């Protein structure tokens, strides 16, 4: 199964449109959104072409492909206009003998690790910085972050991730791979 993973759209119609084009190019089986879909939040400047209603329209047009976890900027009001569930705190994705624990990252992260087992993968957004790091006792766990679609931080790219064939691929919004990590 091929999954496109994206996080932190923050209401940017410009970057959401680029993400939709990347989704067409990638043709994933599913798209996993790691939260912060419509609102930019009080700590962020308005992203380019901030237009949540346009983002709603674009995402609802591919609602059958999307599954999502709740970000710290997502609320019940957002759920009223989005036609796919957005309020789950996490989801679990089996990959080989490992599990991916996917969440937004504002509650569970490397500093507050959820109840995962040795070898499992923690996947979250929230920081707006792409990551691929081993952590835990003897580095047996893996932390992944796709970065941010619309408001990248620490000089990172506007990006997303693809999970496919036992690998994670980090790509900019033009589809250029800039990192990969074997998962199984």
Rosetta silent file (secondary structure, phi, psi, omega in degrees, C-alpha in Angstrom):
SEQUENCE: XXXXXXXXXXXXXXXXXXXXXXXXXXXXXXXXXXXXXXXXXXXXXXXXXXXXXXXXXXXXXXXXXXXXXXXXXXXXXXXXXXXXXXXXXXXXXXXXXXXXXXXXXXXXXXXXXXXXXXXXXXXXXXXXXXXXXXXXXXXXXXXXXXXXXXXXXXXXXXXXXXXXXXXXXXXXXXXXXXXXXXXX
SCORE:     score description
SCORE:     0.000 S_00000001
   1 L     0.000  137.741  178.591    0.000    0.000    0.000 S_00000001
   2 L  -105.994  124.456 -178.953    1.235    3.473   -0.876 S_00000001
   3 E  -122.657  126.313  171.834    0.403    6.263    1.603 S_00000001
   4 E   -90.340  127.046 -178.424    1.088    9.946    1.074 S_00000001
   5 E  -113.448  127.414  178.977    1.674   11.623    4.465 S_00000001
   6 E  -138.800  153.915 -178.989    1.291   15.384    4.881 S_00000001
   7 L  -144.203  154.757  167.544    1.050   17.725    7.821 S_00000001
   8 L    59.208   59.282  173.997    0.414   21.337    8.726 S_00000001
   9 L   -73.659  -36.824  175.143   -1.446   22.758    5.723 S_00000001
  10 L    52.373   38.445  172.548   -2.691   25.594    7.961 S_00000001
  11 L    76.935   10.024 -179.336   -5.314   26.880    5.531 S_00000001
  12 E   -82.944  109.947  177.588   -2.959   27.697    2.646 S_00000001
  13 H   -66.456  -36.566 -179.756   -4.823   27.253   -0.631 S_00000001
  14 H   -59.248  -52.098 -177.184   -1.593   27.785   -2.563 S_00000001
  15 H   -76.578  -29.357  175.402    0.276   24.936   -0.864 S_00000001
  16 H   -65.259  -38.300  177.108   -2.781   22.694   -0.619 S_00000001
  17 H   -63.403  -40.273  176.282   -3.143   22.968   -4.402 S_00000001
  18 H   -63.841  -38.610  176.919    0.507   21.934   -4.779 S_00000001
  19 H   -64.406  -39.629  178.655   -0.187   19.015   -2.434 S_00000001
  20 H   -64.039  -38.268  176.395   -3.191   17.999   -4.556 S_00000001
  21 H   -66.629  -39.548  176.380   -0.968   18.005   -7.657 S_00000001
  22 H   -63.539  -38.319  178.489    1.591   15.892   -5.792 S_00000001
  23 H   -64.454  -40.604  176.339   -1.223   13.520   -4.816 S_00000001
  24 H   -62.173  -44.054 -179.655   -2.264   13.202   -8.464 S_00000001
  25 H   -64.740  -46.540 -177.146    1.356   12.498   -9.435 S_00000001
  26 H   -71.451  -33.366 -176.583    1.969   10.006   -6.600 S_00000001
  27 L    49.748   56.865 -179.404   -1.419    8.295   -6.994 S_00000001
  28 L   -74.301  161.908  173.189   -1.365    6.866   -3.461 S_00000001
  29 L   -70.381  -36.619 -179.060   -3.885    4.371   -2.140 S_00000001
  30 E  -143.777  159.093  172.179   -4.489    6.707    0.818 S_00000001
  31 E  -121.734  125.795  177.050   -3.503   10.127    2.107 S_00000001
  32 E  -104.414  120.160  175.322   -2.752   10.538    5.817 S_00000001
  33 E  -101.412  127.789 -176.818   -3.033   14.085    7.149 S_00000001
  34 L   -95.394   31.416  171.209   -1.243   14.669   10.457 S_00000001
  35 L    91.894  177.613 -175.509   -3.395   17.617   11.511 S_00000001
  36 L    55.294   66.005 -171.685   -3.456   21.422   11.492 S_00000001
  37 L   -88.880  -51.538 -169.548   -5.522   21.568    8.342 S_00000001
  38 L  -106.993  -36.868 -172.760   -7.437   24.861    8.231 S_00000001
  39 L   -97.501  143.663 -177.203   -6.279   27.280   10.922 S_00000001
  40 L   -83.725  -19.226  178.852   -2.827   28.908   10.985 S_00000001
  41 L    82.856  155.400 -176.086   -2.612   29.163   14.780 S_00000001
  42 L   -72.890  -17.222 -178.619   -1.602   32.144   16.918 S_00000001
  43 L   -91.899  -11.188 -176.916    2.148   31.425   16.710 S_00000001
  44 L  -107.979  146.118  169.688    2.348   31.321   12.907 S_00000001
  45 L   -69.778  162.342  175.776    2.080   34.099   10.382 S_00000001
  46 L   -61.633  131.037  176.913   -0.626   33.701    7.770 S_00000001
  47 L   -74.212  166.091  179.659    0.609   31.246    5.142 S_00000001
  48 L   -55.701  131.646 -179.949    0.643   32.124    1.458 S_00000001
  49 L    51.745   53.540  177.589   -2.903   32.436    0.050 S_00000001
  50 E   -62.718  110.322 -177.252   -4.595   31.724    3.374 S_00000001
  51 L  -153.332   75.674 -176.722   -8.036   30.561    2.233 S_00000001
  52 H   -53.215  -34.464 -179.256   -9.468   27.781    4.417 S_00000001
  53 H   -65.151  -34.528  175.771  -12.674   27.543    2.364 S_00000001
  54 H   -69.741  -39.106  177.628  -10.645   26.682   -0.734 S_00000001
  55 H   -62.103  -42.941  177.845   -8.660   24.105    1.266 S_00000001
  56 H   -55.795  -48.666 -178.433  -11.953   22.574    2.438 S_00000001
  57 H   -60.764  -45.359 -178.976  -13.136   22.251   -1.151 S_00000001
  58 H   -63.952  -46.868 -177.350   -9.879   20.666   -2.356 S_00000001
  59 H   -69.615  -39.861  178.233   -9.645   18.136    0.479 S_00000001
  60 H   -62.228  -26.531  179.812  -13.330   17.221    0.378 S_00000001
  61 L   -69.875  -17.585  177.680  -12.896   16.401   -3.321 S_00000001
  62 L  -121.782   26.863 -174.046  -10.547   13.520   -2.331 S_00000001
  63 H   -55.833  -29.615 -177.978  -12.271   12.623    0.945 S_00000001
  64 H   -71.517  -17.107  178.596  -12.438    8.911    0.097 S_00000001
  65 H   -94.829  -14.804 -168.897   -8.620    8.700    0.107 S_00000001
  66 E   -93.431  135.875  158.360   -8.030   10.674    3.329 S_00000001
  67 E  -128.326  154.506 -163.470   -7.596    9.560    6.876 S_00000001
  68 E  -148.912  150.680  168.750   -6.515   12.095    9.447 S_00000001
  69 L  -115.898  157.006 -174.684   -5.403   12.753   12.999 S_00000001
  70 L   -80.395  131.337  172.945   -6.240   15.868   14.973 S_00000001
  71 L   -95.593  171.166 -179.414   -3.738   18.694   15.270 S_00000001
  72 L   -69.622  -13.494  176.723   -3.607   21.298   18.003 S_00000001
  73 L  -100.530    1.076 -178.084   -5.243   23.825   15.614 S_00000001
  74 L   -96.262  139.401 -177.007   -8.100   21.498   14.577 S_00000001
  75 L  -135.613  176.026  177.066  -11.511   21.744   16.268 S_00000001
  76 H   -61.595  -31.619  178.309  -15.042   20.429   16.152 S_00000001
  77 H   -62.719  -39.799  177.405  -15.979   23.463   14.039 S_00000001
  78 H   -63.477  -38.658 -179.834  -13.510   22.282   11.377 S_00000001
  79 H   -62.711  -27.564 -179.593  -15.096   18.836   11.460 S_00000001
  80 H   -65.740  -24.479 -176.740  -18.440   20.424   10.567 S_00000001
  81 H  -109.119  -17.338  178.064  -17.105   21.464    7.130 S_00000001
  82 L   -92.937  134.926 -172.667  -14.664   18.649    6.346 S_00000001
  83 L   -95.839   26.108  174.712  -16.301   15.488    4.986 S_00000001
  84 L  -142.780  150.769 -176.921  -13.778   13.041    6.476 S_00000001
  85 L   -64.849  133.887  179.860  -12.998   12.380   10.155 S_00000001
  86 L  -126.119    0.218 -168.836  -10.329   14.708   11.602 S_00000001
  87 L  -102.922   10.277  176.324  -10.684   14.350   15.366 S_00000001
  88 L   -73.887  140.671  179.944   -8.815   11.099   16.121 S_00000001
  89 L   -76.540  -25.279 -179.278   -5.806   11.615   18.380 S_00000001
  90 E  -161.482  168.828  169.074   -3.776    8.916   16.625 S_00000001
  91 E  -143.211  158.112 -178.888   -3.889    6.025   14.204 S_00000001
  92 E  -116.218  130.913  179.367   -1.912    2.798   13.960 S_00000001
  93 E  -123.688  116.813  175.819   -0.480    1.542   10.663 S_00000001
  94 E   -74.668  137.578  176.817    1.063   -1.954   10.465 S_00000001
  95 E  -142.943  104.065 -173.821    4.198   -2.167    8.335 S_00000001
  96 L    62.240 -130.382  178.343    5.864   -5.567    8.262 S_00000001
  97 L   -90.077    0.806 -178.200    6.490   -6.622   11.879 S_00000001
  98 E  -103.821  163.663  171.279    6.467   -2.998   13.045 S_00000001
  99 E  -119.207  142.178  171.618    3.680   -0.583   13.872 S_00000001
 100 E  -101.475  123.373  174.201    3.585    3.078   12.976 S_00000001
 101 E   -97.988  106.769 -176.553    1.992    5.229   15.666 S_00000001
 102 E  -104.101  128.985 -179.577    0.828    8.346   13.784 S_00000001
 103 E  -150.152  177.159 -179.304   -0.240   11.461   15.681 S_00000001
 104 L   -76.120  -41.574  178.159    0.083   15.227   15.333 S_00000001
 105 L   115.666   -7.586  179.999    2.957   15.608   17.812 S_00000001
 106 L   -80.571  -20.959  175.869    1.673   18.230   20.228 S_00000001
 107 L  -107.728  -59.056  179.333    0.862   15.608   22.892 S_00000001
 108 L  -100.471  131.430 -177.220    2.884   12.522   21.939 S_00000001
 109 L  -162.845 -169.813 -177.846    6.404   13.013   20.607 S_00000001
 110 L   -65.230  -26.239  178.423    9.987   11.941   21.395 S_00000001
 111 L   -83.999  -23.770  177.421    9.832   13.739   24.755 S_00000001
 112 L  -133.347   77.693 -172.401    6.458   12.176   25.635 S_00000001
 113 L   -73.267  132.005  175.192    6.533    8.821   23.860 S_00000001
 114 L   -68.178  177.277 -178.407    3.235    6.950   23.527 S_00000001
 115 L   -76.160   80.327  177.989    2.982    3.319   24.548 S_00000001
 116 L  -111.308  160.491 -178.845    4.975    1.834   21.673 S_00000001
 117 L  -101.692  167.224  177.217    7.106   -1.274   21.641 S_00000001
 118 L   -53.234  129.016  179.226   10.701   -1.864   20.653 S_00000001
 119 L    94.371  -15.498 -179.451   11.025   -1.446   16.887 S_00000001
 120 L   -72.540  165.308 -174.766    7.861    0.617   16.455 S_00000001
 121 E  -117.401  132.296  174.176    7.821    3.929   14.591 S_00000001
 122 E  -101.010  119.763 -178.869    6.587    7.283   15.897 S_00000001
 123 E  -118.962  121.804  174.597    5.266    9.463   13.065 S_00000001
 124 E  -153.629  163.369  175.409    4.151   13.024   13.684 S_00000001
 125 L  -101.294 -124.794  172.927    4.064   16.546   12.288 S_00000001
 126 L    73.896  -43.269 -176.204    3.646   19.668   14.464 S_00000001
 127 L   -79.620  -19.816 -177.429    7.271   20.820   14.475 S_00000001
 128 L    68.857   19.367 -179.092    7.205   21.787   10.768 S_00000001
 129 L  -127.244  121.157  177.328   10.659   20.207   10.451 S_00000001
 130 L   -59.993  145.241 -179.200   11.257   16.955    8.521 S_00000001
 131 E  -150.571  150.506  173.502   12.898   14.262   10.631 S_00000001
 132 E  -151.882   96.508 -174.237   14.216   10.712   10.500 S_00000001
 133 E  -136.443  139.933  170.509   15.877    9.813   13.799 S_00000001
 134 E   -83.769  144.090  178.319   16.478    6.679   15.801 S_00000001
 135 E  -151.035  177.164 -179.995   15.592    6.994   19.467 S_00000001
 136 L    89.234  177.844  179.849   14.871    4.916   22.538 S_00000001
 137 H   -58.221  120.035 -179.110   17.039    2.384   24.306 S_00000001
 138 H    62.401   18.055  176.832   19.813    1.463   21.853 S_00000001
 139 H    66.276   31.282 -175.244   18.042    3.432   19.104 S_00000001
 140 L   -81.315  -10.776  177.489   15.557    0.653   18.381 S_00000001
 141 E  -107.535  162.720 -177.448   12.674    3.020   17.580 S_00000001
 142 E  -127.341  133.265  174.810   12.347    5.427   14.696 S_00000001
 143 E  -108.506  126.525  179.175   10.870    8.939   14.693 S_00000001
 144 E  -123.299  144.363  176.407    9.613   10.290   11.356 S_00000001
 145 E  -143.552  126.965 -178.931    8.202   13.710   10.479 S_00000001
 146 L   -76.897   -6.672 -173.281    7.099   14.760    6.968 S_00000001
 147 L    82.904 -162.116 -176.765    7.703   18.461    7.688 S_00000001
 148 L  -115.472  139.052  175.003    5.109   21.079    6.805 S_00000001
 149 L   -66.551  -44.455 -169.164    3.180   21.558    3.595 S_00000001
 150 L  -114.213  -25.485 -175.448    2.791   25.325    4.059 S_00000001
 151 L  -132.589   68.887 -179.597    4.981   26.722    6.861 S_00000001
 152 L   -66.875  149.034 -179.812    8.319   24.872    6.948 S_00000001
 153 L  -123.417  166.086  179.961   10.718   25.816    9.741 S_00000001
 154 L    56.037   43.521  177.210   14.481   25.662   10.308 S_00000001
 155 L    59.551   26.135  176.739   15.211   26.242    6.601 S_00000001
 156 L   -86.614  174.127 -177.632   13.412   23.052    5.590 S_00000001
 157 L   -92.353  157.664  166.605   11.367   22.600    2.413 S_00000001
 158 L   -67.119  120.739 -166.790    7.608   22.624    1.907 S_00000001
 159 E  -148.493  171.115  173.714    7.262   18.871    1.962 S_00000001
 160 E  -147.107  177.467 -179.420    5.391   15.621    2.321 S_00000001
 161 E  -131.907  149.951  173.928    6.313   11.957    2.759 S_00000001
 162 E  -121.672  129.001  173.323    5.446    8.783    0.902 S_00000001
 163 E  -103.594  119.051 -177.018    5.316    5.388    2.635 S_00000001
 164 E  -160.385  136.390  174.333    5.688    2.624    0.054 S_00000001
 165 L    52.030   39.529  176.357    7.294   -0.804   -0.285 S_00000001
 166 L    79.797   11.206  178.930    8.899   -0.680    3.169 S_00000001
 167 E  -126.675  155.344  167.736   10.464    2.769    2.688 S_00000001
 168 E  -111.381  132.962  178.592    9.691    6.340    3.668 S_00000001
 169 E  -121.204  126.681  174.770   10.506    8.992    1.069 S_00000001
 170 E   -95.382  130.120 -176.777   10.649   12.704    1.872 S_00000001
 171 E  -132.874  146.439  169.956    9.735   14.878   -1.083 S_00000001
 172 E   -78.801  172.890 -174.048    9.367   18.570   -1.736 S_00000001
 173 L   -70.038   -4.884  172.019    6.092   19.737   -3.246 S_00000001
 174 L   -93.609    2.182  176.876    7.582   19.384   -6.732 S_00000001
 175 L    88.734    5.472  179.890    8.033   15.643   -6.098 S_00000001
 176 L   -78.904  125.593  177.423   11.830   15.713   -5.719 S_00000001
 177 E   -74.369  128.644  174.708   13.085   13.105   -3.238 S_00000001
 178 E  -119.198   -4.438  171.838   15.519   14.575   -0.732 S_00000001
 179 E  -165.256  155.958  172.651   15.738   11.674    1.708 S_00000001
 180 E  -145.650  154.712 -178.193   14.642    8.059    2.148 S_00000001
 181 E  -143.394  129.540  176.151   14.663    5.635    5.060 S_00000001
 182 E   -75.344  132.095 -176.772   14.170    1.865    5.074 S_00000001
 183 L  -103.443  -31.479  179.971   11.369    0.916    7.474 S_00000001
 184 L  -131.393    0.000    0.000   11.304   -2.883    7.255 S_00000001
